Amino acid sequence: MTPGGTPGAPGVVVVTGVGRYLGAHVAARLAADPRIERVIGVDPATPGPEFTDLLDRVERIRLDLDSLGGLLADLEVDAVVHLALVSALDPQHGGRAAMKEQNVIGTMQLLAACQRAPRLRKLVVRSSTAAYGASFRDPAVFTEETEPREVPRGGFGRDILDIEGYVRGFRRRRPDVTATVLRFAPFIGSTADTTLTRYFSQPVVPTVFGRDPRLQFVHFDDALEVLHRSIVEEHPGTYNVAGPGVLSLTQAIRRAGRVAMPVLEPGLSGAAAIVRNLGFGRYGLDQVDLFVHGRVVDTTRLEREYGFTPRSTAAAFDDFIRAHHGGVVVSRDQLAAAEQLVLEGIRQVRSAVRERS
């Protein structure tokens, strides 16, 4: 019998990143599980007021990842769930340097602390399908064994490769610890608020002329279910986590009731910058490459080992649409700027055609 009193369920669990949406919900769900004795949420910042009730049963500690070593040993922690990753640049909080510090250096410090924790027997790490990159050389479907054909251009994708490399090293040093790596497709759903959901919430959605990439999503609630099972059950290894099936980008835009704005590929970053100025979010190279090339992963291993199949990509996207339909109000000035953006895209296409003829 394990410390938590249930085979596979740990007694004391530390969750990093509880100041963010995903970490707060994972910690709250664990705290509500009677098989788990104690849940400790770690974050250098105080969680926002929107998480106060949610984290009522979670012990919260303001702590940087480089200070975790003593905590894991002193509290006799059985399991660590690492969710404190930054997936998009935030120029107001240090930009790319701060992002890499949090993702890569932070994970190194966490794993060093885990290596020194004598009672630790389970580690669950949030990863991403961004590990596969996105390029014209990609296979139709990625399995967990597929190596990226090209190093991802975006910072988040490169960080994920580094993080998974450090986890492989940890597995060699601590073979007694069950280490689970979850490569999540982009989150979507009625409650998700991400770069991707903001992209599809725009009235005018920039796309690449002549491209219609295949996309996969995972519903936020299904991501929570997989994370929870990873902690209370034994699932060593690396798993793709995505909803079965795909949506093309044009299908997704039509379902969302939005207007596609095709631009030439070199102009997508510029188009995204203009849309950002309208107040509808920000996009990095990870997102731009995804919208150019798409990405589809195989989830057979997840379904077989967990006995769980997430809802389909289409069903997850439809849940997002139901919750957000009509949620974007566009001012007259914003609409005029969007119209200029469309006209500029048309001019780019016509110019390219003239140069080729």
C-alpha positions as CSV (number, residue, x, y, z in Angstrom):
1,M,0.0,0.0,0.0
2,T,1.3,3.4,-0.9
3,P,1.5,6.5,1.4
4,G,-1.8,7.8,-0.1
5,G,-3.5,4.6,0.9
6,T,-4.3,3.6,-2.7
7,P,-2.1,1.6,-5.1
8,G,-0.6,4.2,-7.5
9,A,-1.9,7.3,-5.6
10,P,0.8,9.4,-3.9
11,G,0.4,10.8,-0.4
12,V,2.0,14.2,-0.8
13,V,2.0,16.0,-4.2
14,V,3.7,19.2,-5.3
15,V,2.3,21.1,-8.2
16,T,4.4,23.8,-9.8
17,G,2.8,26.8,-11.6
18,V,-0.4,27.1,-9.5
19,G,-0.5,30.8,-10.2
20,R,-1.7,29.9,-13.8
21,Y,-4.9,28.5,-15.1
22,L,-3.7,24.9,-15.8
23,G,-1.7,24.5,-12.6
24,A,-4.5,25.9,-10.4
25,H,-7.1,23.5,-11.9
26,V,-4.8,20.5,-11.6
27,A,-4.0,21.2,-8.0
28,A,-7.6,21.8,-7.1
29,R,-8.6,18.5,-8.7
30,L,-5.9,16.6,-6.8
31,A,-6.9,18.2,-3.5
32,A,-10.5,17.0,-4.0
33,D,-9.3,13.4,-4.5
34,P,-9.6,11.5,-1.2
35,R,-6.8,9.2,-2.2
36,I,-4.3,12.0,-1.9
37,E,-3.4,13.3,1.6
38,R,-1.8,16.6,0.8
39,V,-1.4,18.9,-2.2
40,I,1.2,21.7,-2.1
41,G,1.0,24.4,-4.8
42,V,4.3,26.2,-5.7
43,D,4.6,29.4,-7.6
44,P,6.9,32.5,-7.2
45,A,3.8,34.7,-7.5
46,T,0.6,34.8,-5.5
47,P,-2.3,33.3,-7.5
48,G,-4.8,35.8,-8.7
49,P,-8.1,36.3,-6.9
50,E,-9.9,34.3,-9.5
51,F,-8.2,31.2,-8.1
52,T,-8.8,31.9,-4.4
53,D,-11.8,29.6,-4.1
54,L,-10.4,27.0,-6.4
55,L,-7.2,26.6,-4.4
56,D,-9.0,26.6,-1.0
57,R,-7.8,23.1,-0.1
58,V,-4.3,23.5,-1.6
59,E,-1.4,24.6,0.5
60,R,0.3,27.4,-1.3
61,I,4.0,28.3,-1.1
62,R,5.6,31.3,-2.8
63,L,8.8,29.8,-4.0
64,D,11.1,29.8,-7.0
65,L,12.1,26.5,-8.6
66,D,15.7,26.9,-7.6
67,S,14.6,26.7,-3.9
68,L,12.7,23.4,-4.2
69,G,15.4,21.1,-3.0
70,G,14.9,21.4,0.7
71,L,11.1,21.5,0.4
72,L,10.8,18.2,-1.4
73,A,12.9,16.4,1.2
74,D,11.5,18.2,4.3
75,L,7.9,17.5,3.3
76,E,8.6,13.9,2.2
77,V,7.0,14.6,-1.2
78,D,5.9,11.5,-3.2
79,A,5.1,13.1,-6.5
80,V,5.8,16.3,-8.4
81,V,3.7,17.7,-11.3
82,H,5.7,20.2,-13.3
83,L,3.3,22.7,-15.1
84,A,5.3,25.9,-14.7
85,L,6.0,26.5,-18.4
86,V,5.6,29.7,-20.4
87,S,4.3,28.9,-23.9
88,A,4.3,32.4,-25.4
89,L,6.6,35.4,-25.3
90,D,5.6,38.3,-23.0
91,P,7.6,41.4,-23.9
92,Q,6.4,43.1,-20.7
93,H,7.9,40.4,-18.5
94,G,11.4,39.9,-20.0
95,G,10.6,38.5,-23.4
96,R,12.5,35.5,-24.7
97,A,15.2,35.6,-22.1
98,A,12.7,35.3,-19.2
99,M,10.8,32.6,-21.1
100,K,13.9,30.5,-21.4
101,E,14.9,31.1,-17.8
102,Q,11.5,29.9,-16.7
103,N,11.2,26.9,-19.0
104,V,14.7,25.5,-19.4
105,I,16.6,26.7,-16.4
106,G,13.6,26.3,-14.1
107,T,13.1,22.7,-15.2
108,M,16.8,22.0,-14.7
109,Q,16.5,23.3,-11.1
110,L,13.4,21.3,-10.5
111,L,14.9,18.0,-11.7
112,A,18.0,18.6,-9.6
113,A,15.7,19.0,-6.6
114,C,13.8,15.8,-7.6
115,Q,17.0,13.9,-7.9
116,R,17.9,14.6,-4.3
117,A,14.4,13.8,-2.9
118,P,14.7,10.3,-1.4
119,R,10.9,9.6,-1.1
120,L,10.0,10.8,-4.6
121,R,8.5,8.1,-6.8
122,K,6.6,9.9,-9.4
123,L,7.3,12.8,-11.8
124,V,4.8,14.2,-14.3
125,V,6.0,16.8,-16.8
126,R,3.9,19.0,-19.1
127,S,5.3,18.9,-22.6
128,S,3.9,19.8,-26.0
129,T,3.5,18.5,-29.5
130,A,5.6,21.6,-30.4
131,A,8.5,19.2,-29.7
132,Y,8.0,17.8,-33.3
133,G,8.3,21.3,-34.9
134,A,6.4,22.2,-38.0
135,S,7.9,22.1,-41.5
136,F,7.1,21.1,-45.1
137,R,9.2,17.9,-44.4
138,D,6.9,16.6,-41.7
139,P,5.3,13.2,-41.9
140,A,1.5,12.9,-42.1
141,V,1.3,11.8,-38.5
142,F,3.8,11.9,-35.6
143,T,4.2,9.1,-33.2
144,E,6.1,9.4,-29.9
145,E,9.2,7.9,-31.5
146,T,9.3,10.4,-34.5
147,E,12.2,12.7,-34.4
148,P,11.6,16.3,-35.6
149,R,12.7,16.8,-39.2
150,E,13.9,20.3,-38.4
151,V,14.6,22.1,-35.1
152,P,11.6,24.3,-34.2
153,R,12.0,27.9,-35.1
154,G,10.0,29.1,-32.2
155,G,11.4,29.5,-28.7
156,F,8.8,27.3,-27.0
157,G,9.4,24.4,-29.3
158,R,13.2,24.6,-28.7
159,D,12.6,24.8,-24.9
160,I,10.4,21.7,-25.1
161,L,13.2,19.8,-26.8
162,D,15.7,20.9,-24.0
163,I,13.2,20.0,-21.3
164,E,12.6,16.5,-22.6
165,G,16.3,16.0,-22.9
166,Y,16.8,16.8,-19.2
167,V,13.9,14.5,-18.3
168,R,15.6,11.6,-20.2
169,G,18.8,12.3,-18.1
170,F,16.7,12.3,-14.9
171,R,15.2,8.9,-15.9
172,R,18.7,7.4,-16.2
173,R,19.8,8.8,-12.8
174,R,16.6,7.9,-11.0
175,P,15.2,4.7,-12.5
176,D,13.1,4.2,-9.3
177,V,10.9,7.2,-10.2
178,T,8.0,6.8,-12.6
179,A,8.5,9.7,-15.0
180,T,5.6,10.6,-17.3
181,V,5.9,13.2,-20.1
182,L,2.7,14.4,-21.7
183,R,3.0,16.1,-25.1
184,F,-0.2,18.1,-25.3
185,A,-1.8,19.4,-28.5
186,P,-3.0,23.1,-28.2
187,F,-5.6,23.4,-25.5
188,I,-9.1,24.5,-26.5
189,G,-12.6,24.3,-24.9
190,S,-15.2,26.4,-23.3
191,T,-12.9,27.7,-20.5
192,A,-9.5,27.8,-22.2
193,D,-8.0,31.2,-22.8
194,T,-4.9,30.8,-24.9
195,T,-3.1,32.3,-27.8
196,L,-4.9,29.8,-30.0
197,T,-8.4,30.6,-28.7
198,R,-7.7,34.3,-29.1
199,Y,-6.6,33.7,-32.7
200,F,-9.9,32.1,-33.5
201,S,-11.8,34.7,-31.6
202,Q,-10.7,37.5,-34.0
203,P,-13.3,38.7,-36.5
204,V,-10.6,38.6,-39.3
205,V,-8.2,35.6,-39.0
206,P,-4.8,35.8,-40.8
207,T,-4.0,32.7,-42.9
208,V,-1.2,31.8,-45.4
209,F,-2.2,32.1,-49.1
210,G,-2.4,28.6,-50.6
211,R,-2.0,26.8,-47.3
212,D,-4.7,24.9,-45.4
213,P,-2.9,23.1,-42.6
214,R,-4.4,20.2,-40.6
215,L,-4.8,20.9,-36.9
216,Q,-5.4,19.0,-33.7
217,F,-6.6,20.2,-30.4
218,V,-7.2,18.7,-26.9
219,H,-10.1,19.8,-24.8
220,F,-9.0,21.4,-21.5
221,D,-11.1,19.1,-19.4
222,D,-9.6,16.0,-21.2
223,A,-6.1,17.4,-20.5
224,L,-7.0,17.6,-16.8
225,E,-8.2,14.0,-16.9
226,V,-5.0,12.8,-18.4
227,L,-2.9,14.7,-15.9
228,H,-4.9,13.4,-13.0
229,R,-4.6,9.8,-14.1
230,S,-0.9,10.3,-14.6
231,I,-0.5,11.2,-11.0
232,V,-2.8,8.6,-9.3
233,E,-1.9,5.8,-11.7
234,E,1.3,4.3,-13.1
235,H,2.0,5.5,-16.6
236,P,5.7,5.7,-17.3
237,G,6.8,7.0,-20.7
238,T,6.0,9.7,-23.2
239,Y,2.5,10.2,-24.6
240,N,0.9,12.3,-27.3
241,V,-2.3,13.9,-25.9
242,A,-4.7,15.1,-28.5
243,G,-8.3,14.7,-29.7
244,P,-8.8,12.2,-32.4
245,G,-9.4,13.5,-35.9
246,V,-8.3,16.8,-37.5
247,L,-9.7,20.1,-38.7
248,S,-8.3,22.0,-41.5
249,L,-7.6,25.7,-40.7
250,T,-10.3,26.8,-43.1
251,Q,-12.8,24.4,-41.6
252,A,-12.0,25.8,-38.1
253,I,-12.4,29.4,-39.3
254,R,-15.8,28.6,-40.9
255,R,-17.0,26.8,-37.8
256,A,-16.0,29.8,-35.7
257,G,-18.0,32.1,-38.0
258,R,-14.9,34.2,-38.7
259,V,-13.4,35.6,-41.9
260,A,-10.1,34.3,-43.2
261,M,-7.6,36.8,-44.5
262,P,-5.0,35.1,-46.7
263,V,-1.6,36.7,-46.9
264,L,1.7,35.6,-48.4
265,E,3.8,33.5,-46.2
266,P,6.5,36.0,-45.5
267,G,3.8,38.5,-44.6
268,L,2.1,36.4,-41.9
269,S,4.2,37.7,-39.1
270,G,3.5,41.2,-40.3
271,A,-0.2,40.5,-40.5
272,A,-0.1,39.0,-37.0
273,A,1.6,42.1,-35.7
274,I,-1.2,44.3,-37.2
275,V,-3.9,42.1,-35.7
276,R,-2.0,42.3,-32.4
277,N,-2.2,46.0,-32.6
278,L,-6.0,45.7,-32.9
279,G,-5.9,44.1,-29.5
280,F,-6.6,40.5,-30.4
281,G,-3.5,38.7,-29.0
282,R,0.1,37.9,-30.0
283,Y,1.7,35.2,-32.0
284,G,5.2,33.8,-32.1
285,L,7.0,31.7,-34.6
286,D,5.6,28.5,-33.0
287,Q,2.1,29.6,-33.8
288,V,3.0,31.0,-37.2
289,D,4.6,27.7,-38.3
290,L,1.7,25.8,-36.9
291,F,-0.7,27.9,-39.1
292,V,1.5,27.3,-42.1
293,H,2.3,23.6,-41.8
294,G,-0.1,22.1,-39.3
295,R,0.7,19.1,-37.1
296,V,-1.1,15.8,-36.5
297,V,0.0,13.2,-33.8
298,D,-0.9,9.6,-33.2
299,T,-2.7,8.9,-29.8
300,T,-2.8,5.1,-29.9
301,R,-0.4,4.8,-27.0
302,L,-2.4,7.1,-24.8
303,E,-5.7,5.4,-25.5
304,R,-4.2,1.9,-25.0
305,E,-2.2,2.7,-21.8
306,Y,-4.7,5.0,-20.1
307,G,-7.9,3.4,-21.3
308,F,-9.1,6.8,-22.1
309,T,-9.9,8.6,-25.4
310,P,-10.2,12.4,-25.4
311,R,-13.2,13.9,-27.2
312,S,-12.5,14.5,-30.9
313,T,-10.7,17.6,-32.1
314,A,-14.0,18.7,-33.8
315,A,-16.0,18.2,-30.6
316,A,-13.5,20.1,-28.6
317,F,-13.5,23.0,-31.1
318,D,-17.3,23.1,-31.2
319,D,-17.4,23.4,-27.4
320,F,-15.1,26.4,-27.7
321,I,-17.3,28.0,-30.4
322,R,-20.5,27.5,-28.2
323,A,-18.8,29.3,-25.3
324,H,-17.3,32.2,-27.4
325,H,-19.7,32.7,-30.2
326,G,-20.4,36.4,-30.6
327,G,-17.9,37.2,-27.8
328,V,-15.8,39.6,-29.9
329,V,-17.1,43.1,-30.5
330,V,-15.2,45.0,-33.2
331,S,-15.1,48.8,-33.1
332,R,-15.4,50.8,-36.3
333,D,-11.7,51.7,-36.2
334,Q,-10.7,48.1,-35.7
335,L,-12.9,47.0,-38.6
336,A,-11.4,49.7,-40.8
337,A,-7.9,48.5,-39.9
338,A,-8.8,44.9,-40.6
339,E,-10.2,46.0,-44.0
340,Q,-6.9,47.7,-44.8
341,L,-5.1,44.5,-43.8
342,V,-7.2,42.4,-46.2
343,L,-6.5,44.9,-49.0
344,E,-2.8,44.8,-48.3
345,G,-2.9,41.0,-48.5
346,I,-4.6,41.2,-51.9
347,R,-1.9,43.7,-53.1
348,Q,0.8,41.3,-52.0
349,V,-0.8,38.4,-53.9
350,R,-1.2,40.5,-57.1
351,S,2.4,41.7,-56.8
352,A,3.7,38.2,-56.5
353,V,1.7,37.0,-59.5
354,R,3.1,39.9,-61.6
355,E,6.7,39.1,-60.6
356,R,6.2,35.4,-61.5
357,S,4.7,36.2,-65.0
